[in-house]
Amino acid sequence: MKAICYNCEKELGWEKPENTFGLPIFCSTECSNEFPDNGTKEFKERMEKLKKESK
């Protein structure tokens, strides 16, 4: 599965590692700075959605 930026959802052109240790992947520092705090409800919902899609 290709790695996808958690903020803008741009495909990054490399394979997502087997285990990212629950850490989000970003295409740039700008995207990681824009991304809401990891503890937010939106983040948790998005993580669940991404997990379902990756199966």
ChimeraX attribute file (.defattr): number of C-alpha atoms within 10 A of each C-alpha:
attribute: neighborCount
match mode: 1-to-1
recipient: residues
	/A:1	11
	/A:2	12
	/A:3	18
	/A:4	20
	/A:5	17
	/A:6	20
	/A:7	19
	/A:8	14
	/A:9	13
	/A:10	12
	/A:11	14
	/A:12	14
	/A:13	10
	/A:14	10
	/A:15	11
	/A:16	13
	/A:17	10
	/A:18	7
	/A:19	7
	/A:20	9
	/A:21	7
	/A:22	7
	/A:23	9
	/A:24	16
	/A:25	17
	/A:26	21
	/A:27	17
	/A:28	11
	/A:29	9
	/A:30	10
	/A:31	16
	/A:32	17
	/A:33	11
	/A:34	10
	/A:35	15
	/A:36	13
	/A:37	11
	/A:38	12
	/A:39	8
	/A:40	9
	/A:41	11
	/A:42	12
	/A:43	17
	/A:44	12
	/A:45	11
	/A:46	12
	/A:47	16
	/A:48	12
	/A:49	11
	/A:50	13
	/A:51	10
	/A:52	9
	/A:53	8
	/A:54	9
	/A:55	6
